[in-house]
């Protein structure tokens, strides 16, 4: 007769591994959706807005106006376009490192939004004119003004980045950790730990 495996050995490992795989899948799925949406809207802007004036939407709350940005918001750093791909590679590496211990679905959504947005703008920097790693980012959304005088003209990649960062800040403020725990909460003792075995032994001696 085969001996039963110790309580909490393989089963506990399986339970701990599954959330991590699911969280990684959510992260990659959100990043892929964000990236594809950004690429599609940029292609739409290039095909429909080239040579046209701003398109007024929602009574002037939103304008669609095609711009190409060599820098960050408000064209900051426009003379050092090559720096932004390097920063993006650093962000991607940081997200990859964070994913190694990721077990929280909200954090997976947050990091997925940041990753998708970073990849969307990185694609422009690498493949668009005027050249590799110095390409200009395609922007097309302007708020309350047709030429970005109230708020910088942006794209869906920028929106994903901002939403991901805001969500990350909220998760930090509410104590939600990337491993699925809560800040200040005492970790649950795994089955078969020393204290658990001591408690069981005391209960058995009490029964005798």
NORNORBEL-V364154 format. One line per field, one symbol per residue. phi: phi as a letter, one per 20 degrees, with the letter a starting at -180 (. if undefined). Layout:
phi: ???
This chain:
phi: .ffffgfnffffffffffgfffffffgfffffffffffffffffffeddfndegdeclmnfccdbeccdeceglmfmfecgfffffffffffffffffffcecdfgfffgffffffffffffgffedeferfmcfefedbdcdmbfcmfebgfccffffffffffffffffffemeefenecfneffffffnffffffffffffffff
